[in-house]
Amino acid sequence: MTRESSGTHGVGPFIELLEIEELDENLFRGSCHAGAPMRAFGGQVAAQALTSAGRTIGKDRLVHSLHGYFLRPGDPQRPIVYQVDRVRDGASYATRRVTAVQRGEAIFTLSASFKRPEESRERQRSMPPVPGPEELPDPFLTWEQLAPEHFARATGFRSLEMRFVPADSPGLPAEMPGVPQQFVWLRTGSRLPEDPLVQVCALTYLSDLTLASTTTLHLQPHMLLRTEPPRITLASLDHAMWFHRPFRADDWLLFAQRSPSASDGRGLAMGEFYDRDGQLVASAVQETLARERPTR
């Protein structure tokens, strides 16, 4: 089995997670796996919504930003209908609004902006000198050993690869007081088509894997790094991304994340994606619902 021909950890190729069916003009349908028990994974809902928007845009325009709101928990046992509103088609920029619907109710809304590429002077923040993914252990192997039943059910998540950078690794920037941080290498577990829309939609999925957990690192580590039951009820409220430079989501990308605030039952996290050459390719911001569970 190779990454080019199949997925990882014994599941199918990642591209299947982005598949949607065109029902009519501006109308699409997909299905999403669970992220939490009986709740569709928000990253997949956002990725399929963006795929729907991109299907109504010419190949000459690329996604440069998206803003989404999670309104209701999605049901992983039922299909999701994506309704696309063609808000604007300008000379350079185009805007789409997508509403994801289940049982006649909106569960997620997305606004996405597309533009024609152009030349301009560049600058960027430098990537921190962290250990490469080849030097780090595969957390899925530990997950399979500690929770085999949960691992077996999580077929969607097993179609990708992750590597967590230890907090004491040399080269990491010093953690500021009150600003927890984590660094994670991510990529899809199988090769993707050359289509830039597919790459961006895949990264949209990947961006929702660890960003929410960054808002509660002062209370508990990420699910794959803890052995204790969760102490927090955690859910995404909104999600925004900006795409700066071309990239491949099937090559390793470093997701550098930090959370500058947690209050009022909410947390805020920010993240930056870097490719192996140190290019800043995308940024993400997410607000979460973060409530401590009562202790018994």
N, C-alpha and C positions, 0 to 999 in steps of 0.2 A: 504493500500500500504506500503511495506517495502523496505528498501534499498537492501535486498537480492533478491527480486523478480522483482523490477522495478527500473526505474530511479528516478530522483528528479524533482520537479517543473513540474510534469505532462507530462514528455516525456519518451521515451524508454530508455533501458539500455545503458550505456556508451560503452560497448563492440561493439555495432553496428558501432561506429565511426571508428573502426580499421579494419572493414571487407574489404577484398579484394578477388578478384576472380582470380584463376590461369588459364591463357590462354594457356600457353605452358611452357616448361622448361625455367626457368629464366625470365618469362614474366607474369605480373600480371596487374589487372585493379581494380581501385577503384573510388570512388566519394567523394568529399569534400564539406562541407557546407561553406557558406560565412563567412569571418572574418570581412571584410569591404565591403561596397556595391560593388557587382559584382567582388569580389576578394576572391578566396578560402583561408580559414584559413591556414596559414603556418604551425602551429603546427600539424594540421591533415595531411597535405601533408607529413611532416617529419615523423610522426608516421606511416603512411601507407608505406612509403619508407623503414623504418626500419623493419616493419613487412615483407615486401617483401624480404629483405635481410635475415632475420632470417629464412624464409621458406626454404632457401637453405643451412642451417647450421645444423649439428647434435645437438641433445639435450645436448651433453656433453660439449658444448661451450656456454658461456654466453657473451652478449654484455658488453664491458667495455668502449667504447667511440664511438662517432659519430661526424662528421663534415659535415655541409651542407651549400649550397649557394642557395639563392633564386634569380633566374635569370629573371623570368617574372611573372607577376600576373597570377595566375591560375583562370580559369573560373569555378565557382561552378555549372554552368548549363551543363557542359560537363564531361564525364569520363576522368580519368587520367590513362595513361599506365605507369607501372613501369618496366624498363628494368634492370635486375641484371647482373652485370659482376662479375664472380667468380675470383677475382684478385689473391688470394693466399690461400692455405690450408697447413699450416705448422704443425709441431708436437704439438705446444701449441697454436699458434695464427692463426687466419684466417681473411682475409680481403674481404669485398664486396664493390662494387661501384654500386650505383643505380642512374639511370636517370629517372626523371618523365617527361613525354611527353604529350603535348596536341597540336593538329593540326600540328603534325610533328615537333614541336619545343620543346626544353628542357625548362622546367619552374623551375626545381629544381634538384640539384645533391647532393648526399649523399655518404660519405665514412664511413663505419662502421667496427669496429674491434671487434672480438670475441676471447675468450680464455677459456682454461680449468681452473677451480678453483684450487688454491694452497694455502698452509699455509704460513703465514709470520707474523712477529711482526707488531703491529698496533699502530697508533697514529692518532689524529684528533683534529681540532679546536672544542672548546666547543660550544654548542648551547646557545644562549642568553636566559635568563629566562623571556620569554614573557607570557602574558595571554594565556590560552588555548582556543581552538576554541569554546568550550561550553559557554564561558564567553562573546562572541562577537556576534554582530548582523549579520543577513543574508543580504548582500547587494542586493541580487536578489529581496527581497521584496520591497525595495525602488525603484529599477529599474522598477519593474512591475507597481508601483504606478505612477512614474514620466514619463515613456515612455512605456505605455502598448502595442502599436503597434510594437515598436522595440523589446520589450521583447517577444511578441508572435512569431515573426519571428525567433528569436535566439534559435531555438530548440537544436542545437548542444551544445551551451554553457550551456543550462539549464540542461544538463545531468551530471553536476558536481556540486561541492560545494566549496565555497570560504568564507573566513573570513579575513578581513583586520584588522591588529593590529594597533590601534591608535598611532600616532607619540609620544604622551605624556604618553604612558603606562610605568609604573614602570618596571625597568629591562632592557629596551632597551639600547644598547650601544649608547654613545653620537655620534651625527652626525658630521663628520669631515667637515670643511669648503670646499665647492666645491664638496662634495661627497653626493648627496642626496641618501636616502635609504628608503626602505619599507619592511615590513614583512607581509607575507600573508600565512594563512593556506589553503591547497588545498587537495582535494581528489575527486575521481570519485563518482558519485551519486548512484552507484549500485555496487554490488559485482562483482569481476572479477575472472576468472579461476586461478588456482594455477600456471599456466605456467609462468616462469620467463620472457619469451619474451613478453608476454602480459603486465606484470607489467611495464617493461621498456618502451614499446611502449606507454602505457598510460601516464607515466610520461613525455615522450617526448612531447606529446600533452599538458599536463598541464604546462610544462615549458615555453610555448610560450604565456601564458595568460597575464602575468604581467611584464615580464622582459623588453620588449620594452618600456613600459610606464615609467620604472624607469629612462630611459635616458632623459626624459623630465619633471621630477617632479619639476624642478626649474621653469617651465613655466606653468604647469597645472597638476592637479591630475589625477589618473586613471579614465577611462570612467565611472566606476560604482560609483565614489565618487564625480563627478562634475555635476553641473546643467547647466553650460554654454556650448555653442557650442565649438567644438574643435578649438584650436588656432594653432595646429601643424599638418602637413602632416607627418604621421609616418608609416614606413614600415620596416620589417626585411630585412637585407642584408645577414647576415650569422648567423649560430647558431651552437654551439658546446656543447657537454655534456660528462661528465665522470661519470661512475657508480662505486661507491666504495664498497658498501655493499648491501646485500639482503634487500628488502623492499616490502611493499605492497602499491600500488598507490590507493587502495580503503580504506586505513586507512589514517587519517590526517597526513600530512607532512607540516612542516614549511619551507617556501621558504624565506630565508633571502637574500635580494638583495641590491646592491649599484651600483652607476654609477660614476666612477672616472674621466670621461672625456666626454665633448661635444664640437665639433668644426667642421668646414668645412662641415656643414650640416649633420654631423654624430654624433651618440652617442654610448657609450660603456657601457654595464651593465654586472655585474657578480652576480651570485647567488649560494646559497648552500641550499640543501634540508636536513632536519633533521626529523627523526621519533619521535614519542612521547617519546621514551626512550633516546633521545638526541644523537642518532647515526647519524653521517654524512653519508648519503647514496648516494648522487650525487651532482655534481657541474655543472653549466651551464654558458656560456658566449655568449653574443649576441651583434652584431653591428647593428645599425639601421640607416636608412635614417630619419633625423629629421629636417624638414624645417618649419619655422614659416610662417603661411599664411598671405598674405597681409591684412591689416586692411582697411576697407572702411569708 
